[in-house]
Amino acid sequence: MTSAPPPGRTPGEPQDLLRTALGIGYAATAGRPYWHAVLHPSAQLTQRAVGGGIRATVPLQAALCARAGAPGSALLTAALAPLARRFAKKVSIT
């Protein structure tokens, strides 16, 4: 089910590309650890999946900003993802 663009917008605008790219980024960030945990259930992979889901909230928020029509906020939020990844190595995110 596809949603119609908000009034005053036409499909295919750069915001649509941004929204799609950020959505794929979210799916890749969250999906990979989840998929590994499903294929090989273990405590360690489940812990990684939970951490991956938490880290995926940054790209999710960026995609939601793009969906709401705020591409500047979306790009700023997406730019924070590498910083969050670096901090997650120093401090437990769970």
C-alpha positions in Angstrom: 0.0 0.0 0.0 1.5 3.3 -1.1 0.6 6.6 0.5 -0.3 9.5 -1.6 1.9 12.6 -1.4 0.8 15.4 0.8 -1.3 18.1 -1.0 0.9 20.4 -3.1 3.5 17.8 -3.8 4.1 15.6 -6.7 5.6 12.1 -6.6 9.2 11.9 -7.6 10.5 15.0 -5.8 14.0 14.8 -4.3 12.3 14.5 -0.8 10.9 11.2 -2.0 14.4 9.9 -2.9 15.7 11.1 0.5 12.8 9.4 2.3 13.4 6.2 0.4 17.1 6.2 1.0 16.7 6.8 4.7 14.1 4.1 5.0 16.5 1.7 3.3 19.2 2.8 5.8 16.9 2.1 8.7 16.0 -1.4 7.3 19.6 -2.2 6.8 20.7 -1.1 10.2 17.9 -2.9 12.0 17.4 -5.8 9.7 20.9 -7.3 9.5 21.3 -8.1 13.2 17.7 -9.3 13.5 18.2 -11.6 10.5 21.4 -13.1 12.1 19.6 -13.6 15.4 16.7 -15.4 13.6 19.0 -17.7 11.6 21.2 -18.6 14.6 19.4 -18.0 17.9 21.9 -17.4 20.7 22.2 -15.0 23.6 25.1 -13.1 21.9 23.2 -12.6 18.6 20.1 -11.6 20.4 22.0 -9.0 22.4 23.5 -7.7 19.1 20.0 -7.6 17.6 18.7 -5.5 20.5 21.7 -3.1 20.2 21.1 -2.9 16.4 17.5 -2.1 16.9 18.5 0.7 19.4 21.1 2.1 17.0 18.5 1.9 14.2 16.4 4.5 15.9 18.6 7.3 14.5 18.0 6.4 10.8 14.4 5.8 11.7 14.0 9.3 13.1 15.8 10.7 10.0 13.3 8.8 7.7 10.4 10.1 9.8 11.7 13.7 9.5 12.0 13.2 5.7 8.5 11.8 5.6 7.2 14.8 7.5 8.7 17.1 4.9 11.7 18.3 6.8 14.7 17.3 4.7 17.2 19.5 6.5 16.3 17.9 9.8 16.4 14.5 8.2 19.9 15.0 6.9 21.1 16.5 10.2 19.7 13.5 12.1 21.2 11.0 9.6 24.6 12.7 10.0 24.4 11.8 13.7 24.3 8.0 12.9 28.2 7.5 12.7 28.6 9.5 15.9 26.1 7.3 17.7 27.8 4.2 16.4 31.1 5.5 17.7 29.7 6.3 21.2 27.9 2.9 21.3 31.4 1.3 21.3 32.4 3.2 24.4 29.2 3.1 26.4 26.6 0.3 26.5 23.5 1.4 24.7 21.1 -1.0 26.5 
